[in-house]
Amino acid sequence: MRTPTRILLALLAVVVVAIALAAARVEDVVLLAMSPTTRFDAAAAPEGPDYSEDAAWSALPGRVDAADATMEGLAAIDDTTAQVDVFYVHPTSYIGRDWNGPMGDATLNASTDAVATKIQASAFNGCCAVYAPRYRQANPIAFTRPTKSGEQAIALAYGDVRTAFGEFLSRRDPARPFFLVGHSQGAHLLRRLLEKTITGTPLRERLVAAYLIGAPLTEASLAREMRDLPVCASATQVGCVVGWNARAPGFVPGKLEPRGLDDAPGDPRVCVNPITWRTDGAPSPASANAGAVFLEATPPVRLPTFASAQCVDGTLVVDEIGAAPRDLRSRLLDRAIGAGNHHAIEVQMYYADLRANANDRAAAWLAGQAVQVEAAPAVPLEAPGSQPR
């Protein structure tokens, strides 16, 4: 064998080994690429949002935005005439090395609109008017490697969401019902909002349901912190919480798995089956799935019978799943979080089911209010014992 050929083969072997090592340690590479190099410093945080300005929102009623995305067979209503509102908080779209992402970065905002608002919040445009704030997102490391700096970054993000919720309330009739909807980081922040702002207050009576998907919300923490907000046990129950974390059978959590920051290890997570909307362990075959929607596809289409669902010990186990039309960036994310981890697509897999369920819960809440009004006793024109004027 000639020397140049041997050198070429040796170089090829080195490349193959390097690729194998990179694949085996992809989690470590991702963690290193995202990890901040300094401690959290509030003075160095990005400039905060002004939610009185429309630019601070990814979606608002009355304007054309990513939450208005539709496809054949799934039409949106006119959000200016909707009777129910949605306060949607998007998952992490910031991938950088600062503790919190900026508000005014056009590229980041476009990414948020495309990979979050468009493919998640749009599921609610069949029933509701959608409000979706931007916020200074915490670095994903804050949720996978809990530290004091990470908790401070999460607190900053939560402060933005809480302020946005105040603006949301001020922009609408306070008597209107509303959903809270969030995925991943968004769900984590809304859990705090429920605990600190809604549970035990009059706002609780206006809450149709809270969809907190892809967060390590446990049954124990819900019972401890929000006793008036049970886990939803049926498709039309209102005033309750929905959650699930979708994984393949036998999935082993890796270093990028979100952790419950204040829950005891081993506590089962909340799991509501997004096909039956029950909490039991009955399996739902993929044939019962109303359809996944991946708006990365052009044109976007509904893919019926895409995924199965079964709640097993707090995890939504998916043993049947179709081929998702994911772009390159999305496939890299899937590779990083591990085979069998459906976290990145656990909303999209049940998009049509989620959409139909939101419609049903909104209708159930409105019907319940109508029954209450009809059953209320008539108010006399004169109080008993009063004298005619």
N, C-alpha and C positions, 0 to 999 in steps of 0.2 A: 504494500500500500504506500503510495507516495505521501510525503510529509505534508503537503498542503491539504490533502484529503483527511489525514489524521487530525490536523489542526481544526479543520472545519467540523469534523465529528465531535471533537472535544468541546468546541464552542457550543455546538448544538446540545450536547449533554448538559453543559452548564446552564444553558437557557431553560431546558426542560426541568432541571432540578430547581432553578430559581422560581419558575412558574408554579411548580408543585408546592414549594415552601410558601410562596405568596398566597396560594389558595388555601393552604392549611392554616395560615395565620391571618386571614383577611380581617377577622374581628379586631386583632391587635393593631393592624394597619389603620383601620377606620377609627379606632379609639385614639390612636396617636394623632391622626390628622385632625380630629375634632377637639382634642383636649386643650383648654386654655393654658397658657404658660404662666399666668399670674393669678393672684387671688382676686376675688370680686372686689371692685372698688366702685361705690355708688357715684362718686364724682366723675368717674370715667365712663359711666353708662351712656348709651345713645340718648339723644334728645327725646323727651316724652311726647306722646300724642296729644292733639287737640281734637277731641271727638265732636266738637261743634262744627268742625270742618268735614265736609263729605269725603275729602281725600283720605281721611283716616279710616275709611271703611272699605272693605273689599266688596261688600254688597249692601244695598239699601233699596227699599221699595220705591217705585216711581222712576227708576232709572234702569237703563240697560247695562247689565253686568254679568259676571260669570255664573251667578246663581240662577240666571234665567235660561240656562242651557236646557234644551228639550230634544226629543227624538220622536220618531213615528210611534204613535200609540200611547205616548206619555206626555200629554199636553199640559202646559202650565196655565194657571188661572191668572187673571189680572190682579197683580199684587196690591193695587190701590183699592180694590174692593174686598180683599180677603178679610175674614172675620177673626183670624188667628195669626199670631206672629211667631217667628222663630228667632231666637238669639243663638247664633252659631259661632263657635270658637274653633278655628282651624288647628290641625296638628302641626308639628314642626316642619317648616320648610326652610329654615335657616341652617345651613351647614357651614360653619366657620369656626374660628378659634377664640372669639370673644365670648364672654359669659352671656351676653344678650344681643340679639340681632337688632339692626337699625329699623326705623320706621320708613324713612324716605328713600330707601334703595329701590330704584325702579325695577332692576332685575329680580330682586327678591320678591317684590310685590307681584310681579308678573308670574313668578313661579307659584306663589301662594294662590293666586287666582286660578291658575291652570291645573295644579295638582291637588288642590284642596276644595276651594269654593265651587269650582265647576263640577268636580266628580263626587262631591259629598253634599254640600248645601243644596244643590239643584234637586236632590231627592225630595225636598220639601216644597217645591214651587207648585205642587198640585193642590196644596191645601192652604198655603200660608204666605205671608209677607216675610221675607228673609232679611235679617240684619246681621252682618258679619264684620266685626271690627278687626282691624290690623292691631298688632301689639308687639312689644319688644320681647320676642320669644326667648325663652331660656335655652341655652346650649343643651343638646340632647344628653350630654354627659351628666348633667344634673339629675337625670332620672335613672341613669344606669349605674352611676358611682356616687351615691349620696355623700356630700361634704357640706361644710358650713357655707362655702362659697356658692355651691350649687343651690342650696336652699335660699340664699340671698337672691340669686338670679331668678329662681322660681317666684319668690316673693315680689320681685320687680314686675315680672310678667303678670302675676295675679293682680297687682295694683292697677295695671292698665285695663285688665278685663273687668275689674270691679268698677272702674271709672266709666268704661264703655257701657256697662250695664246701667249705670245711673243715667247716662245720656239716652240709652234705649228707652228707659222708662219715661223720660221727659219728652220724647218725640212722639208718644202715642197716648191714646186714652188709657188711663190706669185700670179701667174696668175690663180691658181686653185680655183674653186668655193668651198664654204663650207656652212654647216649648223651649227647653234648653237642649242644645245639641252640640256635642263635641267629640272629637276623636283624638286618642293618644294624649299629647300635651294639652290639647284643648279640653279633653274630658277631665284630666287631672285638675285643671284650673277651675272648671265648672263644679267639680266636686267641692272645692273650697267655697265657691260662691254659694252653693246650696247650703252648706253648713253655717256660713257666717252671715248670710244676707237673707235667705229665703225661708229655711225651716223655722217653724214657730212664729212666723209673721203673716200678716194678711196676704202677702205675695204668694204664699203656699196655696191659697185657695184659687189662684189664677193659673197655677202651673198645670198644664195638661199632662206633661210627662217630661222626664229628663232622660235623653239618650246619651249615656256616658260610655262610649264604645272604645275598647282598646286601652283602658286604664286599669291599674291594679286595684280596683275597688272591691273590697271584701264585704261579705254579708255581715261580719262582726262589726266593722267600722260603720256601716250604714245603720245598723241597729243601735249602735252606741251614740252616734253623732246626729242622726236625723230620724228620730223615732216616728215622726209623722210622714215619712216618705218611704213606704215599703217597696220592695222589689216587685215589679209588674209581673203578675201571674196569669194574665189573660190578655187577649188582643185588644180589648176595649176598656181595660181598667185605666183610670186617670189618677193624677196626683201620685205618681209612682216613678220608679227608676228602672231603666233598661240598661243592660251592659252585657258585653261578651268579649272574649279574647280567643280568636280562632287559631287553632294549631292542627297539624297533622297527627295521626295516631303515633304514640311513642316519641313525640317531640321532646328533646332535651334542651332546656333553656341555656343560652350562651351568655357571653359577656355584655351583649347589647340588649338583653331582656329588661324592660322597665320594671322597677321594683316598687313595692308599696313602701312609701317613705315613713309611714307611721303605723304599719300593720304588723301583727305578729306573724313570723314565718309559719307557713302551713295553713293559715286561714284560707278557706276556699273563696275564690273570687266570685263575684256576681256573674251568673250565666243565665241569660234569657235566650231561648232558642228563637232566632230571627225568621224561622219559617212557621212555627206553631205559636210563638209568643208565650210559651209556657216555661216554667222552671224545672219541669220534671226531666227525667233522663231518657224519655222516649226518643228513638232515632227518627229523623226526617230524611228520607232519601232525596237525592238530587232531583228526581222527577217531580218533587213537590216544590222546588225552588222556582219562584216566579220569574227570576232572571237577574243575572249580573249585568252591569253596565260599566264599560271601560271607555270613558270619554277621551282617552288618549287616541282611540281608534278614529279613523276618518272615513266615512261619517260614523258617529257613535251609533251603536246598535245594542239592543237588548238581547242577551244570551240566556234563554230559558234553560231550566234544568242544569244549571252550571255547577252547583255545589250542594252537598248534603250538610246536615247539622245535627249534633247531638251534644247535650250538656253532660259532661262526665267530670265529677269532682271539681266543679268551678271552671272548667275549660270547655270551650266550644270545639269539639273534635270534628274534623272534616276529613272523612275517608273517601269521598268522591269529589273530584274537582276537575273542571275543564281546563283547557289551555287559555291563559289570559293573554290578550294582545298588548303586551307591555313594551314600552320603548326602551332604548338602551339604558338610560338613566335609571328607570324603574327596575330593570333587570339587575343592574349593579347593586341597587338597594336590597333587592330580594336576596342576592348572593351574600351580602354583608350580614344580614340579620339571621341567616341560616335556613337551610332546607327544611321545609315543613312549617316554617313560621309565616303565617298568613296575615300578620299584623298590618302590613302595608296595604292589603286589599280587603280587609275584613268588613269594610263598609260596602265597597263596590260589589263584592260577591253576592250581597243580598239587597242590592239597590232597589229593585222593583218591589221586593217584599217590604222593605223599609218605607218606601213611598206609599204603598197601599195601607200600611199600618198607621202611618202618620195621619193619612186621610181619615181612617176609621176612628182613631182616638180623638181627633179634632171634632168629628161629627158627634161622637159620644159625649164629649164635654159640652158642646153646644146644646145637644138634646137634653142633657141633664139639667142645664140651666133653664131651659124652656119648661121642663117639668116642674122645677122649683117655683118658677114664676106662676105657672098655672095653678099650683097647689096652695100658693100663699093666700091667706084670707083677705078678703076685700077690706080696704081701709074705709071706715065710715066717714061721711062728710062732716059729721059733728061728733065730737067725743061724747061718750056716755055721760049723761047728767048735765050736759051743757045747755045753755039757754039759747033759743033762736035769736039771731041778730035782727 
